[in-house]
Structure formats: C-alpha cells, structure tokens
Amino acid sequence: MHKDIRIFSFEDSQGLANSFVDLVEKYLYARLSESKPKPIGLPTGRTMIPIYKLLVDRLLLWPERELNELIHGWESFNLDEYIGLSLDDINSYRYFMFKYLGGPLGLKKNQLRVPFGETEEPEKEAYSYSKDLRFKGGLGFLILGLGVNGHIGFNEPPCSSDSCTRVVNLSKETRTQNSFSFGGNIDNVPIRAISIGLKEILSADEIHLVVTGIEKSEILYEFLHKNCSKSLPASWLKLHQKIFLWVDKDALNKVRLQGLNKH
C-alpha cells in the first residue's frame, strides 16, 4: 500500500464533485495571475459529467471581468480520442467536451484541445499533438480517471512509464466498458485511439485521480496495493511526487485506508 498518495474520500459521488470542483475553481482563479500558465489536462467519461456540469455552473457565477479573462486564457489538452469518429459524432470525445464544458463556456476549438481522430494519418496527429503540448510547457493541473483494467487515458496494459503520445489498440475490457455509449454493442466501439502517454502524464505538475463507483473497487484495490508494473498502467502514477486520489465510498469497497494519508 502506498502511503504518499493524498486521499480524499467521500460518502457519495456528489460530495466528491462538490469538493473537487471547489479545488478546480480555486486553481483556475489562481491561474489568472500566472504570467505563463501551463495547459490543463482533462479526461472524459461518466465520472466527469457531474463534475463538468457543476464547474460550469460555478464559473458562470464569476464576475464578468474574471470570467472573460478565464475564457480568453483557457488552454487545455484532453487525454485521448477515438480514431475514425467524425467530429460531430456524439460518441467522440471532442463532442463530449464541447457538450459539457466547451459549449457552455464559449471556448474555441484551439483552446479546448482534443486529438483529431478523424485524420487519415493518426500517427502523424499523435506526434503533432505531443509536440504542441511540449511547446506549451507540458501539463500543469491534470485530472485523470481510472479504467477497469487499470488504464489511464487510453494507455492500455502492458504499458511502460516512458510511453509517449501515440496510436493505441483498445483492449476488449476497455471497449466493453465504453460500449454503453455505443448502444451496448462492443462491435460499434472503435478499435484504435490516440492517447497522451505516461511520459507526458508523469511530467504534469500535479495529478488528481478521480475514481467513483463500485465497478472500480477491484482495480482501485490493485492500484493501491500492487507495485508499479507494465500490467497496471495506473500504478506508474505512484512515482509522481504530487498525486491526489479522490474517491467515493463505493470505489473504496475493497480498500482499507488505515495508514494512508487520508483526508
């Protein structure tokens, strides 16, 4: 069990969302005063829907001057995107991000960056996306989700800690997990994606791993108890010096927190 991870646990996902959005809002406000703020790293997924909705509600209550400054200076990079889906496909991550965050805030596509999955040259797009991120100084505040097989982004097992942004083949577990938005049919889920690599993820200034739901309890247990290995990509996060874990009661179903840095 890893004792350096700072853990914030909540009775339910709504309590988690409220507290986590408190933190994100404070970070975004502080970011306004930075001369060269780094991009924010953002995920998709069902866990993030209530968080993005609440964040938008909070931000739209900001004074007009600060809100306009926030929107003007917004810069984020999403972790991944399916290959082969059109930009307006309701299952694309670009569509997801602009539905729940970009659209309500009035962000432009060059501010809310998502890999271009419709490209005929995905390897070239992955390289370009990585190059753009490096040019911006890498990620500052990074939010991550956790896949049922231990993936973060679309870094599927086995995966080393020095993997870079690249084209990945999606595992059956991941495609099954994500089939809910494809009519429950795994055959409709793309087989490849572009994903930011572990190298870029571990280079972020701070990492916030958000895990909710009983279906994540087994993999969360493994994350906290197993050593770093290629078979569990999320395990490499324990090498980072500033990692925070946000979990609800259901996700902690199989975990005992004694001895951990719990809040």
N, C-alpha and C positions, 0 to 999 in steps of 0.2 A: 504494500500500500504506500502511496506517495504522499509525503507529509508537507511538501512545499506548495501544493496546489491550494489556493484560497477558495473555499467552497461556500456558496451562498445557497441555502436550501429553504424551500417554501412549501406550505401545505398544498397549494394548487398552482396551476399554470398562470392564473390571473394575477395572483400575488407576485409571482415571479416577474410577469410582464410589467407590472406597475413599478417595481423596484429597479428592474433593469432599464426601463425607459427613463427613470429618474437619472440614472448614471449616464446614459447616452445623451440625454438632453444637456446635462452639465458639461459633458465632454464637447458637444457641439458648440455650446456657448463659449467655452474657453478657447476653442479653436478659432473663433472670430478674431482673437487678439494675436494670433501667431502670424509671423511675417511670411513663413513658408510652410504652411501646414501640409502634412502628408495625406495622401488619399486614405479613405476609409475602406475597409474590406467588408463586403456584405454577402450573406448567403440567401438562399430561397428556402422553400419548404413550409409545411403546415405549421411548424413551431413558430415561424416568423410572422405569420399573418396577423395574429393579435398584437404582436409587438410593433409591427409597422403601422397598423391602424391607430394604436394608441400614441405612437410617436408623432404621427401626422397631426392628430388632434391637439397634442401638446404644442407642437411647433407653430400651428396656425393661430395660437393664442399669444404668440410673441408680439411685442411691439413692432409696428410696420418697419421701422428702420433696421432693427436687428434681424427680422425675418428676411428682408430683402438682401441684407448683407450675407446671411446664411445661404440663401438660394444662389446668389451671384458667385459665391466662393465654393459652392459644393463640388466635391470631386470624390468619386468612389469607384472602386473596381469590384465587380462581382466575381465570385469564385469560379463559376463554370457555366456551361451552356451545352445543350444537346446539339449534335451535328445533324443537319438535314431538315430541321423545322424552319418554316418561314418566320419572318419577323413578327407577323401578326397572328401566328398560331397561338391559341390560348394555352397551350402546354409549354411554350417556350419560356425560358427564364427571363428573357427581355420583356415579354408581355406581362409576366408576373410582377416584375419590379416596377414597371410603369403603371400597373393597375393599383398596386398597394402603396407605392412610395413616390415614384417619379411624376405620375399624373397629378395627384392631389397637391404636390408641392410646386408643380410647374417647372420641373427640372428638364434640361435638354439632354439629348442622347449622348453628347460628348462630355456630359458631367456625370451621368449615371452609366458607367461603362459596363458592358456585358460582352463577352466574346461573340463574334459574328459567326453563328453556327450554320448559316445558310451558304457559306462560302464553298467554292469548289476546290479550294486549297486549304484545308483545315490546318495542316502542319505549318504553313506559312502564317496563317492567322494566329496560331498559338505563339509562334516566335515573335510576331509583331506585338501581340498583347503583352507578353513578358517584357519586351524591350520598352514599351510605353510605360509600364509600371516601374521599371528600373529608372527610367528617365525622370519620373516624378519622385524618386527617392524611396520607393518601396512603401509598404503599408504602415500606417500608424496604428489606429484602433481597428482591430479585426474581430469580427463576430463569426463564429463557426457553429454548425450543427453537427450531429453525430449520426452516421448511418448505422443500420442494424448489423452490418458486417464490419464496423469499425472504420469505415471510410470517412474522410473529411474532404470537403469539396467533392470531386469525383476521383480522388486518389484511392483506387481500389487495391486490396491486398492481392499479391505481395507488393509492397512499396517501400523504397528506401527513403531516408531522411534528406537525401540530396537530390531527389527528383525535381525536375523543373516543369514549368508550364508546358503542356504537351497534349497530344491527342490520346485519349484513353479508351479502352474497351470496357463497357459496362458489364458488371457481373450479373448473374441471374438473380442473386439476392437483391441487388440494387434495383434492377428492373421490376422485380416483383413488388418491392416496397413502393416504387413510384407508379405502379400501374393503376393506382386509384384514380389518377387524373387522366388516364387513357382508357376510360371505360372498363377498368378492371381486367384488361386484356394485355398480358405481357408482350404479345406479338406486336402491339402498337407502339411500344416504348422503343425509342432509338437505341441502337446497339453501341454507338460511339458518342463521345463528348469531348469538349475542350475543357481542361481543368488547370487552374493555377496549381503549381507543385508544392511539395512540402518545403522545398528550399525557400521559396518566396513566403510561405506561411510562417515558417520559423524565423524569418527575418523581420516580421512585424514587431512594432514597439511593444504592444500588449495584445493578448489574446483572450477572448471571452467565449467559452464553450457553453452553449445553451442546450440543455437536454431535458425533455419532458416526456411523460407518458410511460405506461407500464411496458410497452413494447420495446423500450430502450433500456430496461432494467438489467438485462443479461449482459449486454455489451458495455454498459456503464460499469458493471461489476468487473468485467475483464479489463477495462481501461484503467481502473483504479488499482487493481491487484497484480496485473501482469507486467513483466519487464518490457522495455522498448523492443520492438521487433518488426520485421517487414510484414508479418502476418496480421498485424494490428496497426494500420497506418496512424490512427489517432494517438497511439502510445508515444510517438515521437514528440508530441506536444509537451511531455513531461521533461524534455530537455530545455524548454524555454524558461527564462528567468521571471517572467511576469505573466502567469496564466491564471485565469479565474474560471471557476466552474459554477454555473447557475443551473440548479436542478429543482424539480418538484418532488413531492412525496412519492408519487407513482414510480418515477425513474429510480428512486432510491430503494425500491422494494427489496432488493437483494444485497444492499450495501450497508455495512456497519461503519459509522463515521467516527467511532472512537479513535482519538489520536490524530485526526485530521484537523487542518486549520479551518474549522467550520465557523460560519457567521450566521 
